[in-house]
Amino acid sequence: MERKIPQPLVSVVADHISSVETHAGLDSLFFYADAPGDAPEGSKHVKALEWLRRINKECEDPLSILGKLIEGYMESEESYPTPSPFSFLADNKNEPTFKENVNKMLAKYGFSYMTGGFIASGGSKPSLSLQEAIVGRNMPAIEMEFNRALEHIQKEPKESVSAACNILESVCKIYITDEGLQMPAKQDLQSVWKVVKDSLGMNPQVIEDNDLRRILTGLFSIVDGIGAFRTHASTAHGAGRKSYNVLPRHARLAINSAHTLVLYILESWDERKKKA
């Protein structure tokens, strides 16, 4: 999927940031987001519009820069109404906010904004569910790896594979610690996963439904697959004779597979707490 900023979104963002920022504020914002080149000449609106168009023309992943540009507005508790030349004529309380407009427009083009200044493609929808699941759980390690995985999908997919494995390891270690279980001597993914699986009774062989058993067996094989993939292909280990050409779609597959399993672990954990 092409990750250029859709032209209608360019206009919405330019309108907004030029209405709330000074010239100096615009310069600082674009430089912070690693926008290319010097500040364009002209009014604030012309400057913002030209800089956004330049990002689309010159940058490898324009949406990653857009994410940094709008992060402060998207995550602020302040509500910004969408600028309108006719706003003085009527009460604008019912006008859609900048945040609402951006989310609606991103969704239209198959993208979504994610906490931390990331814009994910439609292929990362399972990641959105995980992000919602970890909010408020005080899991900084998982949130950090989650953001790292999304940040590097396009430019450094090997980093994303490594982060996907780290997410699995982190949630398993958090479960073991919070439940007061014995941490295994060898704290690799397979070892900590075995403790969690046994504790939660996640044994596919005891599932009576054959179809569900097959799904769970395949799901749990993700642990072996993700761990091996990181060992052989990611930047967490030195390269051997065989070099893996990890593409963004491979990284996305690893991330979403890991996230599916993590979400299943968290939901199973919650269900167990309810029954306790």
C-alpha positions as CSV (number, residue, x, y, z in Angstrom):
1,M,0.0,0.0,0.0
2,E,1.3,3.4,-1.0
3,R,2.0,5.5,2.1
4,K,1.7,9.0,0.6
5,I,-0.5,11.6,2.4
6,P,-3.8,11.7,0.6
7,Q,-4.3,15.2,-0.9
8,P,-7.6,15.9,1.0
9,L,-5.7,15.2,4.2
10,V,-2.9,17.5,3.2
11,S,-5.5,20.3,3.0
12,V,-7.1,19.5,6.3
13,V,-3.8,19.4,8.2
14,A,-2.5,22.5,6.5
15,D,-5.6,24.4,7.4
16,H,-5.5,23.3,11.0
17,I,-1.8,23.8,11.9
18,S,-1.6,27.1,10.1
19,S,-4.6,28.3,12.2
20,V,-3.1,27.3,15.6
21,E,0.6,27.8,15.1
22,T,2.9,30.8,14.7
23,H,5.5,30.9,11.9
24,A,8.1,29.9,14.4
25,G,5.8,27.2,15.7
26,L,5.3,25.8,12.2
27,D,9.1,25.7,11.6
28,S,9.7,24.0,14.9
29,L,7.0,21.4,14.3
30,F,8.1,20.5,10.8
31,F,11.8,20.3,11.8
32,Y,10.8,18.1,14.7
33,A,9.0,15.7,12.3
34,D,12.1,15.6,10.1
35,A,10.4,17.3,7.1
36,P,12.9,17.9,4.3
37,G,14.4,21.2,3.3
38,D,14.2,24.7,4.6
39,A,10.9,26.5,5.6
40,P,9.0,27.5,2.4
41,E,8.3,31.3,1.9
42,G,4.8,32.8,2.2
43,S,1.9,32.9,4.6
44,K,1.5,30.3,7.3
45,H,-1.0,28.4,5.2
46,V,1.1,28.5,2.1
47,K,4.1,27.4,4.2
48,A,2.3,24.4,5.7
49,L,0.7,23.4,2.4
50,E,4.0,23.5,0.5
51,W,5.9,21.7,3.2
52,L,3.4,18.8,3.2
53,R,3.5,18.5,-0.6
54,R,7.3,18.4,-0.4
55,I,7.1,15.6,2.1
56,N,4.9,13.6,-0.3
57,K,7.4,14.2,-3.2
58,E,10.7,13.7,-1.4
59,C,10.2,11.4,1.5
60,E,10.3,7.6,1.5
61,D,7.4,7.2,4.0
62,P,5.4,10.5,4.1
63,L,2.8,9.1,6.5
64,S,5.5,8.5,9.2
65,I,6.3,12.2,9.1
66,L,2.6,13.2,9.1
67,G,2.2,11.1,12.3
68,K,4.8,13.2,14.1
69,L,3.2,16.4,12.8
70,I,-0.2,15.6,14.1
71,E,0.7,13.7,17.3
72,G,0.3,16.6,19.6
73,Y,-3.1,17.5,18.3
74,M,-4.4,13.9,18.1
75,E,-3.5,13.1,21.7
76,S,-4.3,16.4,23.3
77,E,-7.4,16.6,25.5
78,E,-8.2,20.0,24.0
79,S,-10.9,19.9,21.3
80,Y,-9.9,21.7,18.1
81,P,-12.9,22.6,15.8
82,T,-12.1,22.4,12.1
83,P,-11.3,25.9,10.8
84,S,-13.9,27.3,8.5
85,P,-14.1,30.7,6.7
86,F,-17.8,30.9,7.8
87,S,-17.3,29.9,11.5
88,F,-18.1,33.4,12.6
89,L,-21.6,33.1,11.2
90,A,-22.8,30.3,13.5
91,D,-22.1,28.3,16.6
92,N,-19.4,25.8,15.8
93,K,-20.0,23.5,18.7
94,N,-21.4,20.9,16.3
95,E,-18.6,21.2,13.8
96,P,-16.4,18.1,13.6
97,T,-13.1,18.4,15.4
98,F,-9.7,18.2,13.7
99,K,-9.2,14.8,15.4
100,E,-12.5,13.5,14.1
101,N,-11.8,14.7,10.6
102,V,-8.4,13.2,10.5
103,N,-9.6,9.8,11.8
104,K,-12.4,9.7,9.3
105,M,-10.2,10.6,6.4
106,L,-7.4,8.2,7.4
107,A,-10.0,5.4,7.6
108,K,-11.4,6.3,4.1
109,Y,-7.9,5.6,2.7
110,G,-7.3,2.5,4.7
111,F,-5.1,4.0,7.5
112,S,-5.5,4.7,11.2
113,Y,-3.8,6.9,13.7
114,M,-2.1,5.1,16.6
115,T,-0.9,6.5,19.9
116,G,2.7,7.7,19.8
117,G,2.5,9.4,16.4
118,F,2.2,6.3,14.2
119,I,-0.1,5.9,11.2
120,A,-0.8,2.3,10.5
121,S,-2.1,0.7,7.3
122,G,-5.2,-1.5,7.1
123,G,-3.0,-4.5,7.5
124,S,-2.3,-3.5,11.1
125,K,-5.9,-3.7,12.4
126,P,-5.1,-6.6,14.8
127,S,-2.5,-4.3,16.3
128,L,-5.2,-1.8,17.1
129,S,-7.0,-4.4,19.2
130,L,-3.8,-5.1,21.1
131,Q,-3.2,-1.4,21.7
132,E,-6.6,-1.1,23.2
133,A,-6.1,-4.2,25.3
134,I,-2.8,-2.9,26.9
135,V,-4.1,0.6,27.6
136,G,-4.3,1.0,31.4
137,R,-2.6,-2.3,32.2
138,N,0.7,-0.7,33.2
139,M,2.7,-2.7,30.7
140,P,5.4,-0.1,29.6
141,A,7.6,-2.8,28.1
142,I,4.9,-4.1,25.8
143,E,3.8,-0.6,24.8
144,M,7.4,0.3,24.0
145,E,8.0,-2.8,21.8
146,F,4.5,-2.3,20.2
147,N,5.5,1.2,19.1
148,R,8.9,0.1,17.9
149,A,7.3,-2.7,15.9
150,L,5.0,-0.3,14.1
151,E,7.6,2.4,13.6
152,H,10.1,0.2,11.8
153,I,7.7,-1.9,9.5
154,Q,8.5,0.1,6.4
155,K,12.1,1.1,6.8
156,E,13.6,-1.6,9.1
157,P,11.3,-4.6,8.9
158,K,14.0,-6.8,10.7
159,E,13.6,-4.5,13.7
160,S,9.9,-5.1,13.7
161,V,10.4,-8.9,13.7
162,S,12.6,-8.5,16.7
163,A,10.0,-6.3,18.5
164,A,7.3,-8.8,17.7
165,C,9.2,-11.5,19.5
166,N,10.0,-9.2,22.4
167,I,6.3,-8.4,22.8
168,L,5.5,-12.1,23.3
169,E,8.4,-12.5,25.8
170,S,7.3,-9.4,27.7
171,V,3.7,-10.4,28.2
172,C,4.7,-13.9,29.3
173,K,7.2,-12.5,31.9
174,I,4.6,-10.1,33.2
175,Y,2.1,-12.9,33.6
176,I,4.6,-15.1,35.5
177,T,5.6,-12.2,37.8
178,D,2.1,-11.0,38.5
179,E,0.8,-14.5,39.2
180,G,3.7,-15.3,41.5
181,L,5.0,-18.2,39.4
182,Q,8.5,-19.5,39.2
183,M,10.5,-17.8,36.4
184,P,12.4,-20.5,34.4
185,A,16.1,-20.5,34.5
186,K,16.3,-19.9,30.8
187,Q,14.2,-16.9,30.0
188,D,13.9,-17.3,26.3
189,L,10.5,-17.2,24.5
190,Q,9.9,-20.9,24.4
191,S,10.6,-21.3,28.2
192,V,8.5,-18.5,29.5
193,W,5.7,-19.4,27.1
194,K,5.6,-23.0,28.5
195,V,5.0,-21.6,32.0
196,V,2.2,-19.4,30.8
197,K,0.6,-22.0,28.7
198,D,0.6,-24.6,31.5
199,S,-0.7,-22.0,34.0
200,L,-3.6,-21.0,31.9
201,G,-4.4,-24.5,30.8
202,M,-3.8,-23.8,27.2
203,N,-3.4,-27.4,26.0
204,P,-5.0,-27.9,22.6
205,Q,-5.2,-31.6,23.2
206,V,-7.8,-31.2,25.9
207,I,-10.1,-29.2,23.6
208,E,-13.0,-31.4,22.5
209,D,-13.9,-29.3,19.5
210,N,-11.7,-30.5,16.7
211,D,-11.9,-27.3,14.6
212,L,-11.0,-25.1,17.6
213,R,-8.2,-27.5,18.5
214,R,-6.7,-27.1,15.1
215,I,-6.9,-23.3,15.3
216,L,-5.2,-23.3,18.7
217,T,-2.5,-25.7,17.6
218,G,-1.7,-23.4,14.7
219,L,-1.9,-20.3,16.9
220,F,0.6,-21.7,19.4
221,S,3.0,-22.7,16.7
222,I,3.5,-18.9,16.3
223,V,5.8,-19.0,19.3
224,D,8.2,-21.4,17.6
225,G,7.9,-19.5,14.3
226,I,8.4,-16.0,15.6
227,G,11.3,-17.1,17.8
228,A,13.0,-18.9,14.9
229,F,12.3,-16.0,12.5
230,R,14.0,-13.5,14.9
231,T,17.0,-15.8,15.3
232,H,17.5,-16.3,11.6
233,A,16.5,-13.0,10.2
234,S,16.3,-10.1,12.6
235,T,18.9,-7.6,13.8
236,A,18.8,-9.2,17.3
237,H,21.4,-11.8,16.1
238,G,24.3,-11.8,13.7
239,A,23.7,-12.9,10.2
240,G,24.9,-16.4,9.1
241,R,25.7,-17.7,5.6
242,K,22.1,-17.4,4.6
243,S,20.7,-13.9,4.4
244,Y,17.0,-13.3,4.8
245,N,15.4,-10.6,2.7
246,V,12.8,-9.5,5.2
247,L,10.1,-7.3,3.5
248,P,7.5,-5.1,5.2
249,R,4.8,-7.7,4.5
250,H,6.9,-10.3,6.3
251,A,7.3,-8.0,9.3
252,R,3.6,-7.2,9.3
253,L,2.8,-10.9,9.3
254,A,5.1,-11.5,12.2
255,I,3.7,-8.6,14.2
256,N,0.1,-9.4,13.6
257,S,0.6,-13.1,14.4
258,A,2.4,-12.2,17.7
259,H,-0.3,-9.7,18.6
260,T,-3.1,-12.2,18.0
261,L,-1.5,-14.6,20.4
262,V,-0.8,-11.9,23.0
263,L,-4.4,-10.7,22.8
264,Y,-5.6,-14.3,23.4
265,I,-3.3,-14.6,26.4
266,L,-4.6,-11.3,27.9
267,E,-8.2,-12.2,27.3
268,S,-7.7,-15.7,28.8
269,W,-5.9,-14.1,31.8
270,D,-8.9,-11.7,32.3
271,E,-11.3,-14.6,32.1
272,R,-9.4,-16.5,34.7
273,K,-9.5,-13.5,37.1
274,K,-13.2,-13.2,36.7
275,K,-13.7,-16.9,37.7
276,A,-11.3,-16.6,40.7
